[in-house]
Amino acid sequence: MSTFAKTLIDQLKDIVGADYVLTDKLDLALYESDAETLDIAVPDLVVLPASIEQTQAVVRLLSAANIPMTARGAGTGLSGGSTCVHGGASLVFTRMSRVLAVDPYERVAHVQVGATNVSVSKAANKYGLYFAPDPSSQIASTIGGNIAENAGGPHTLKYGMTTHHVLALRGVDSRGEIVEFGGFGRGGVDLTSLMVGSEGTLFLVQEALLRLTARASRVETLLAYFPTVGQCGQAVSDIVAQGVIPAAMEMIDKLTLNAVEDYLKLGLNREAAALLIIELDGDGIDAAHAIVQNCLEANQVISVNWAKDEAERMRIWKARKLSFGALGRIAPHGYVLDGVIPRSRLAEAIDGIAKIGERFGLTIANVYHAGDGNLHPCMLYHRENLDEVKRVMMAGKEILSLCVALGGTLSGEHGIGIEKVEEMQTLLSGDDLAFMGQIKEAFDRDGLFNPGKLLPSLKRCGESGARPLIRHTISAC
Ligand SMILES: Cc1cc2nc3c(=O)[nH]c(=O)nc-3n(C[C@H](O)[C@H](O)[C@H](O)COP(=O)(O)OP(=O)(O)OC[C@H]3O[C@@H](n4cnc5c(N)ncnc54)[C@H](O)[C@@H]3O)c2cc1C
C-alpha cells in the first residue's frame, strides 16, 4: 500500500464505504491512465463517492492532508486529463450516475455527474428531446467528463459544444464547500462557462442542469466518396460558403476507410481517397439538398449515396463512430491528436500532416470533424517500440505547431490535459498564462485539484512534483 497513514484510509472508508476506497496495486493499475496511453502514472489511492456530501467529506480530509485530487469519470479522455501525474487520489464519480429529473416543459435535465452522455438522451427520448453534444464516446463518457473537457461531437457544427448546453452546475471546491453556478446559484456574475472546459482544475462537478434539444422532424444523411482529400475538403468549404450549415460533416481518409471496411464489411468503396458523411436536418432540407449535391459534383465526387431509411443512416454513422476502434486492427496503440484549423485550410493541413508522417516514418490515419476544422490525425504505434514512441511524440508536436501556424489552435474538444500542457506556452503569452494562473488560485489556492494539467508549471518537471512520464524523458522537459 501506500504512503498514506492507515487512519486516513479508514476515515475515507467510513465516508464512502470500505469497497469504494482502493489501495491494492492491481486495482490501482486500472486507473493508471485515460485513453491517452502515452502518459502513465498510477494513483496512490482511488476513492468512489456516491453523493455530493460524501465528496465534500472526502475533499475536506484529503485537503487537510495536502493530498492531490484528480477527478475521473469514465476515463475515456484523450489528453491524459484524469491521469494522476502528481500521484495522490483519483476521485471517480461513476457511482453518481442518475438522471435525477427531466422537465419537458422547461426542456432541461437535472443529472448527477457520473451519468453517461447517452443516458441523458435516453431519459429525454420519450418527450422527443435529447442532449445534443454527441462525442463518439457517448455510450461510456460521463457528463462530468464532457463538462470538464467541453466535449463536442459530429453534430457540434450546427448544435455547438457542451458549454452551449449547460445551464447550471453544482459542485465541491477544494475547501470542501458546495459551490453553485448559473441557474442553481443566486445571481451575480455567471461563471458557468468558465467552469465548463476547466478540466477538473477548478472544482469538482457533482450535478448539472442541461439544456435539452427537440429532435428534428426530418433528417437526411449522405455518404460521398472523393478521388482526393483536397477535393473533399474543398467541397466542405464550398457548402458552408453557399450558406448551408449541415448538422454534421465528417470525413475519414483511405487508411481509416479500409480499416472500417475490414472490420464491419459495409461495402465501402476501398479505392476512394476520402469518405464524407453529411447530415442535414430541420427546416429547409430540400433547398439545402440541391446546394450540397451541386457542391459535391463541382468537386468531382465519385459517388453520392443518400440514405433511404433509418437502417441505412445508422450504417453510415456506424462507419464513423467505430472508426477509431477499427484502427486497432492496424496497430495496438493510437495517439489521437485534436488540432483545429480554419476550415478553408483543410487541404493544406492534410498535405502537411502527410509530409510530417513521411518524415518521421509513421502511419497516420485521419478522421476529421471537417465542418468545423477539427482534425483527429491518429498516429499508430507499438508502445514497446520506444523509438517509434519518440517519433510519435515529436510528430505530434509538429502537427500541432502546423495547426497553430495555419491560424488554428491546440484543441477542439479533447482538452489540454497533460498532453499539450507545454505547448500552451507556444500559444499564449506569459501575461495570459499568469492571468489564468490567478483564476486557478482563486478557486484552488493550494493547487490540489488536478495538478500538472492545463496550465504549464514554471518549475521544471523534476521540481514540480510530477511523476516521470514517457513524454518527460523524451522532451527532457
Ligand atoms: C473512442 C473515443 C472517441 C471519442 N470521441 C470524442 C468526441 O467525438 N468528442 C469529444 O469531445 N471527445 C471524444 N473523446 C474523448 C472523451 O471521451 C471526452 O473527453 C469525454 O468528455 C471524457 O469523459 P470521461 O467521463 O471519460 O472523462 P475522464 O476521461 O474520466 O476525465 C476527463 C477530464 O474531466 C475531468 N473530470 C471528470 N469528471 C469530473 C468532475 N466530476 N468534475 C471535474 N472534473 C471532472 C478529469 O479530471 C479530466 O480532466 C473520445 C474518446 C474515445 C476513447
The ligand as a Tripos MOL2 file, in Angstrom:
@<TRIPOS>MOLECULE
LIG
   53    58     1     0     0
SMALL
NO_CHARGES

@<TRIPOS>ATOM
      1 C1        -13.2070    6.2400  -28.9460 C.3       1 LIG1
      2 C2        -13.2640    7.6410  -28.3870 C.ar      1 LIG1
      3 C3        -13.9810    8.6060  -29.0690 C.ar      1 LIG1
      4 C4        -14.0350    9.9180  -28.5730 C.ar      1 LIG1
      5 N1        -14.7760   10.8500  -29.2500 N.ar      1 LIG1
      6 C5        -14.8740   12.0970  -28.7640 C.ar      1 LIG1
      7 C6        -15.6520   13.0780  -29.4570 C.ar      1 LIG1
      8 O1        -16.2560   12.8210  -30.5030 O.2       1 LIG1
      9 N2        -15.7040   14.3120  -28.9180 N.ar      1 LIG1
     10 C7        -15.0650   14.6330  -27.7570 C.ar      1 LIG1
     11 O2        -15.1740   15.7710  -27.3130 O.2       1 LIG1
     12 N3        -14.3200   13.7270  -27.0920 N.ar      1 LIG1
     13 C8        -14.2160   12.4720  -27.5470 C.ar      1 LIG1
     14 N4        -13.4600   11.5470  -26.8740 N.ar      1 LIG1
     15 C9        -12.7390   11.9500  -25.6460 C.3       1 LIG1
     16 C10       -13.5150   11.7140  -24.3220 C.3       1 LIG1
     17 O3        -14.4810   10.7100  -24.4870 O.3       1 LIG1
     18 C11       -14.1580   13.0130  -23.8400 C.3       1 LIG1
     19 O4        -13.1730   13.9560  -23.4840 O.3       1 LIG1
     20 C12       -15.1030   12.8280  -22.6440 C.3       1 LIG1
     21 O5        -15.7190   14.0580  -22.3720 O.3       1 LIG1
     22 C13       -14.3980   12.3390  -21.3840 C.3       1 LIG1
     23 O6        -15.3730   11.8980  -20.4610 O.3       1 LIG1
     24 P1        -14.9750   10.8640  -19.2910 P.3       1 LIG1
     25 O7        -16.1820   10.6460  -18.4450 O.co2     1 LIG1
     26 O8        -14.3700    9.6530  -19.8680 O.co2     1 LIG1
     27 O9        -13.9150   11.7420  -18.5060 O.3       1 LIG1
     28 P2        -12.4570   11.3490  -17.9800 P.3       1 LIG1
     29 O10       -11.6150   10.9090  -19.1070 O.co2     1 LIG1
     30 O11       -12.5690   10.4640  -16.8140 O.co2     1 LIG1
     31 O12       -11.9730   12.7980  -17.5000 O.3       1 LIG1
     32 C14       -11.7780   13.8250  -18.4180 C.3       1 LIG1
     33 C15       -11.4380   15.1260  -17.6830 C.3       1 LIG1
     34 O13       -12.5690   15.5310  -16.9370 O.3       1 LIG1
     35 C16       -12.2170   15.7350  -15.5700 C.3       1 LIG1
     36 N5        -13.4080   15.3400  -14.8080 N.ar      1 LIG1
     37 C17       -14.0970   14.1790  -14.8870 C.ar      1 LIG1
     38 N6        -15.1470   14.2010  -14.0580 N.ar      1 LIG1
     39 C18       -15.1100   15.4010  -13.4280 C.ar      1 LIG1
     40 C19       -15.9050   16.0240  -12.4420 C.ar      1 LIG1
     41 N7        -16.9550   15.4100  -11.9170 N.pl3     1 LIG1
     42 N8        -15.5670   17.2680  -12.0240 N.ar      1 LIG1
     43 C20       -14.4880   17.9090  -12.5380 C.ar      1 LIG1
     44 N9        -13.6960   17.3680  -13.4660 N.ar      1 LIG1
     45 C21       -14.0090   16.1300  -13.9110 C.ar      1 LIG1
     46 C22       -10.9970   14.8520  -15.3460 C.3       1 LIG1
     47 O14       -10.2040   15.3070  -14.2770 O.3       1 LIG1
     48 C23       -10.2880   15.0030  -16.6910 C.3       1 LIG1
     49 O15        -9.5370   16.1890  -16.6940 O.3       1 LIG1
     50 C24       -13.3710   10.2440  -27.3570 C.ar      1 LIG1
     51 C25       -12.6650    9.2510  -26.6720 C.ar      1 LIG1
     52 C26       -12.5980    7.9620  -27.1770 C.ar      1 LIG1
     53 C27       -11.8380    6.9330  -26.4050 C.3       1 LIG1
@<TRIPOS>BOND
     1     1     2 1
     2     2     3 ar
     3     2    52 ar
     4     3     4 ar
     5     4     5 ar
     6     4    50 ar
     7     5     6 ar
     8     6     7 ar
     9     6    13 1
    10     7     8 2
    11     7     9 ar
    12     9    10 ar
    13    10    11 2
    14    10    12 ar
    15    12    13 ar
    16    13    14 ar
    17    14    15 1
    18    14    50 ar
    19    15    16 1
    20    16    17 1
    21    16    18 1
    22    18    19 1
    23    18    20 1
    24    20    21 1
    25    20    22 1
    26    22    23 1
    27    23    24 1
    28    24    25 2
    29    24    26 1
    30    24    27 1
    31    27    28 1
    32    28    29 2
    33    28    30 1
    34    28    31 1
    35    31    32 1
    36    32    33 1
    37    33    34 1
    38    33    48 1
    39    34    35 1
    40    35    36 1
    41    35    46 1
    42    36    37 ar
    43    36    45 ar
    44    37    38 ar
    45    38    39 ar
    46    39    40 ar
    47    39    45 ar
    48    40    41 1
    49    40    42 ar
    50    42    43 ar
    51    43    44 ar
    52    44    45 ar
    53    46    47 1
    54    46    48 1
    55    48    49 1
    56    50    51 ar
    57    51    52 ar
    58    52    53 1
@<TRIPOS>SUBSTRUCTURE
     1 LIG1         1 GROUP 0 **** ****
